[in-house]
Amino acid sequence: MVHSRDVVLILMLATATGACAQPDDAAQNGSAPGAAEQATPQDAPVVVSDTPEDSLIFERTVAWVRESRSDTLPIGELIAAIGQRFVGAPYTPGLLEVPETEQLVVNLREFDCVTYVEHMLSMARAIAAGEPTYGRFKDELRRIRYRDGELTGYPSRLHYFSEWISNNDDKGVVENITQALGGVRDTTGIDFMSRHTESYRQLADSVNLQAIREKEAELSSFPRYMIPENRIADVADQIRNGDVIAATSTVPGLDIAHTGLALWVDGRLHLMHAPLVGSMVEISEVPLAERIQRIEAQDGIMVARPQPPQGAAR
């Protein structure tokens, strides 16, 4: 196995993946899946960090989708098609860490492993909803990236990716199918961010730190599931193009080490992702199961299936 624990640790410090989870059974906490389906603007104003080039890239992507008739594809296939358009885009860590207060960062020019997934999913949802505008895309991105779709400061970001999956399941954006695929209970605690405060500028603020600690405790108390690395090949045929793949971590206190999108290539399941090693968006050279087994700091996966927006036919 590749001894990449240090590489993954650096990656997670750079991309700031950490926060808290909700119960898998949303009905128990009064939040029905899909209850907030529409990507409506939040009441409080949202500061957006982007460039004119980002809107141009979005418009070119929409034009390509229409020309190729990819807008007729099911949501997962649409995500996979759009994702392949960005293969070769640069990998850049820490893209969400703006020097000012928390902002909605839009960056279609470069990606880290999480922002790649978020941007591809947001573009696909705007197109599938029949509203392929830059404004709708930004609304989808905000809704996906922040807890319950509300950007209310640094702690509102879904830092820990297991909560990203859980909260977006609650919102009807994805369906967490990990347990249905035979996933086993993951009982490891989560406290990576609060134990590495020196790596997160925003945690110098005691209010932010306390909020993160509370979310970590909440996340650690709720059940989550993972498919162990030695079972991935057995369930691969149940994973579809465009499914969100989250590689579970062996780093103490960290739930997820890496993220990407499922892509079938020549009859084998691969990972389309923005890795630290490689420095650009790529399709994994080896199948997903083999890739996870090669990396010491990853020991399994979670799988989330994108759901079509409300009213979409696919």
N, C-alpha and C positions, 0 to 999 in steps of 0.2 A: 504493500500500500504506500501511496505517496505521503510523506510526512509533511502535511500542509497546515497543521494546527496554527502555527504562527501566522501564516498567510491569511487564513480565514479570520483570525483574531484582528489583524490589521484591517481587513476588509470591513468587519463589523464596526470597529471603532470609527472608520472613515465614513460609513454610510448611516450610522446612527439608527440601528434597527432595535428599538426597545420601547415598551409601554405596558399594556394590560389586556386581558381577555374578558369576554362575556360568556355566560353559560352557553353550551351548544344548543340546549333546548330553550329557545327564545321565549316560548310560551310561558315558562316558569317565572320569567322576570317581567312579564307584561309587554314584551316587544315581539309582535308577530312578524315572521319573515315577510319582507316585501312591504311592510307598513309604510315606509317612506320611499316608495318606488320612484316617484318623480324627482328628477334632479333640479329642484327649484332653488332659486337664489336664497341664501340665508338672510335673516333680517339685518344683522350687523354687517357693515361694509367690509369687503375683503380686498386687501391690497395684493395685487398680482405682480409678480416679477417675471417678465418675459421680454422678448425682443421682436421687432417686426419680422425677423427671419422665421421665428416660430410660427407665426400666423401664415406665412408663405408656405412653409413646409406642410402645415396642416391642409391648406387649400390644394397643394399639389397632390397630397395623399388622397384627398377626397376625389379629385379629378381622376386619378389613376383607378381608384375603386370603381367609379362609375364606368370608365372606359373599359375596364376588364370585366365588368359585371360582377365583381366580387360582392357588391351590395346585395346580391341575391342569395349569398351563402348563409348557412346557419352561423350563429354568433361565434362559436368556437373556430370554425373554418375562416371566418372573416378576420378574427384576431390573428390567426396563424398567417394569413395572407399578408396582412399589414405588417406583422412582425418581421416577415422575411424581407420586406422593403427596407428595413433599417439595419439589416446585417451589414457590418462594416462600419457602423457609426462608432465614434470614440467612446471608450469607457472613461468616466471621470468620477472620482469619489466625492462625497460631501456636497452634492449639488443642492440639497435643500437647506444647507446651513448658511443662510444669508446673514450679514452682519447686523441688520436691524431686527425688529420684532418679527414674529412668525408671519410669513407671506405665502401665498399660493404660487409656488415656483413652477413655471411652465418652461420646459427645455426639451425641444425636439431635435436639438443639434448634437447632444451627447447624453449619456445615460449612466446610472449605476444599476445594479441588479433589480432594485425595487422600482425605481422610476421608469425603467424600461417596461416592466409589467404594467404599471399604472397608466402610462401614456398609451400603450397599445390597446388596453382595455377601454380607456376613456374614448379614444377615437372611434373604436368599433361600436361602442354603445351609442354615441352621437349619431353615427351613420345608420345603425340598425333602427334607431328611434324615428328615422325619417326627418331628422333635424341636423344635418351635417354642417352646422355653423361653428365658428370658433368659440362663440359664447357658450353654446351647449356643451362643447368639448371641455371648456374650463369648468363649467358647473359639474360635469361628470367627474372630472379629476378631483375637485374639492370634495365631492360626496364620497369618493372612493378612499381618498387619503386620510380623511379626518373622521374621528369618532362621531357616528350618527350624522355625518355630513357637515358638521359645524366646525369652522375654523375659529377657535376662541383662544388661541395662544399655543405655545410650544407643547404643553401636555396634551392638547387635543389631537395631536397627530398620532396615528396608529403606528407607533415606533416598533413594537414587537409584532412580527409578522403573523404569529398565531392569532393575535387579536385582530389583525387586519383581516384574516380569513373569517374569523367568527363574526366580527362586526359587519363585514360585507355580506355574509350569509344572512344576518338579521335584516339587512337592507334589501335583500333580494338581488344583489349584484352577482353573487356567486353562490354555489351550493357546496358546502364542505362534504365531500364524498369519501373522506379518509376512512372513517369507521365502516362505511358500507363496503369498502374494498378489503375489509379484513384487518383494519388498523388495530393496534394494541395500545393500551393506556400508557401515556408518557407522564410519569409522576415527578420528574425533576423540577425543582423550583426555579423561579426566574427572578433575577436581581442584578443582571449584568450592568445596566446603566448606573444604578445607585452605588455599585461597588467600583465603578470606574468614572467617577464624577469628573476627574481631571481631563477626560477625553471629550466632555460635552460642555461647551461654553455656557449653554443655557442653564446648566445645573448649578452654576455658581449662585443663581437666584434661589433662595431657600424655599420660596413658594413653589417654583417649578420642581425642585427636588422632592419636596413633600408629596406633591401630586404624583410624581413618578413612583415613589416608594409605595404609595397607596395602591396604585394600579398594578405594580409588581406583585403585591400581596394578594390582590384580587385575582390576578391571572394565575398565580401559583395555586390558588384554592379551587379552581375549576378544572374539570377533566378535559384533557385534550388527547388526541390519538395520533399515532404515526404508523407508517408502514415500514417495518425494519428493512434494512438494505438487502437481506437475504431473501425477501419476499417480493421485491419490486418486479423482478422478471415474471413471477407467477401471475401478477395482476396487470401487467403492462397492456394486455389486449383489451382491458376495460378503460384505459385512459385514452382520451381523444385529443386531436389537434386543438391547440388553444387552451387546454386545461392549464391552470396555474399550478406550478410545481414549487414546493418549498422544501429545501433540504434541511432536515433536522440536525441540530448541532450537538457535539460532544463537549463544547466549551462550557465550563461551569457557569450557570446562571443565564445561559443564552438559549432561546428556543429554536431559532432558525438561523442557519449560517448562510444561506444563499437562496435566490429565487430565479425563476425563469418560466418559460412556456413550453408545453409539450409539443413536439413535432415529429410526425412519422416520416422516416426517410428510408426508402427501399425496404419497406416492411419491418423496420426496427424503430423503436421509440427513442428519440433523442431529445436533448434539451436545447432550446433556443434562448440565449441569455447574454447578459453583459458581465463577463467575469473579470476579476482583477488580473488574473493571469491570462494574457492574450490582448488586453488593452482595447478591445472593441467588441461590439455585439457579434456573436457568432453562433453557429450550430455546432453542438459538441461533436468531436471527432468520433467518440465511442458512444454506444447506447447509454441511456440514462442509468440503468441498473449497474452497468459496469463502471460508469463514472463515479457514482456514489460509493461503490465498494473500494475504489482506488484512493479515496480521500479520507484520511484518518479522522478529520474533524467533522465529518458528516456520517450519520449512521442510519438514515432513512429519509422518508419524505412524507409530506402532507400534500393532498390534492384537492383543489377547489375548481369546480366546473362553472365557467361563466354562464350567466342566465341572460336571456334577451330582455331588453327594456319592456316595461309595461306597454301593451298594445302592439308590440312587434310580433310578426308572424313566425319568428324563428329564434 
